[in-house]
Amino acid sequence: MALVAVDHVSKQFMLRRDRAESVGQLLVKMIPRGSKRALSEPFWALRDVSCLVPEGGSLGIVGDNGSGKSTLLKILTRTMLPSEGRVRISGRVSALIELGAGFHPDFTGRENVVLNASILGIPRREIERRMDDVIDFAGLRPFIDTPVKYYSSGMHARLGFSVAIHVQPELLIVDEVLAVGDEAFQQKCMDRIFSMKRQGVSILLVSHSLGIIEQLMDSAVWLDKGVVRAEGAPREVVHKYRSFMLDEADEVAATSPVPEPKKGIRGEAVRVLLNGHEVDTVASGSDIALEIVVSSELPQGQRVNASLAVRRPDGLEVMGFSSLHDGQPLDLKPGQNILRVAVPSVHLAPGAYEVDLDLFSDTGLRLGEWRALGTFAVKATTEGMGVFHLPHEWSTQR
């Protein structure tokens, strides 16, 4: 049984292109003319979108800013009507799609908890019974009787999320609003979402954190300019989305002007070595070395520090190495230099990776930065999850 069914939904907005900027312009525009120009033009934020969230299931939505994700969520929470198609939702819905949505600025945090829960149909006695749990999860007990107009955006997010998860929803809708919270609270929220999923709560999550979509969701949808580009298993959808972003980045790089080389020093390449030979693909768990080629016009005996960052195409940094942090500054000679860092047992998950290079003087002055100076791929013999593919084995004890 589908708890949420989005059936060929489209949403059109009218964009004004002829807005008056002064009273004089407004009066001129009111004068009748022989042929009137269109004051607005249609814009389709969503086009023929269909998806399902089964009872007890979870759906993740990914896409760039402006792809229609928030518009879809507003339709699902009934704050906006579709222009075409229909949406069917059964069960109690708890949504967190905007910071402090529904909060009255002059009410205290406690009063807003009562107000929001009442709107969701929770009896007053039940609200009072859960009040301590709501306050403790949000971590706002010292401020709960303070008007929320004095709360920071992070405090708004804490209280809003706490209310959303304590009204015992059958469907939880969460937008990318938790990014404003501190890291500890974000992890606390994700732990609770995992717990609710295990308890059979249906979840619809919009997030730019693709790892969360892969790990938490049962299915995923990729929206691009209001159109569904891919749907299905989270790993497959995320892979297609990452590949698309990488292709776009390559196109931008190809059409962008080449930056001027850094005066006196230049990163030429970052190569991956396996058993002393340059390779472009390694097996997860291999002992590798990263070789950095640097051209220098600096004086003889110049000492530098190198910093390497290994990233996935979506920008997530998975490894980093710094000779400054390691206390091992490097000596450069005029001409071409080869710097090398040995990295044993690289247990990265399968996929494509980029290597960024930053060079600093021994006094900490940045000498240059080069993005995606090297690329390589990791393969694995078995399927893995997450960022690292760690060696492991199972056993049974009695």
Order of alpha helices (4+ residues) and beta strands (2+ residues): beta-alpha-beta-beta-alpha-beta-beta-alpha-alpha-alpha-beta-alpha-beta-alpha-beta-beta-alpha-beta-beta-beta-beta-beta-beta-beta-beta-beta-beta
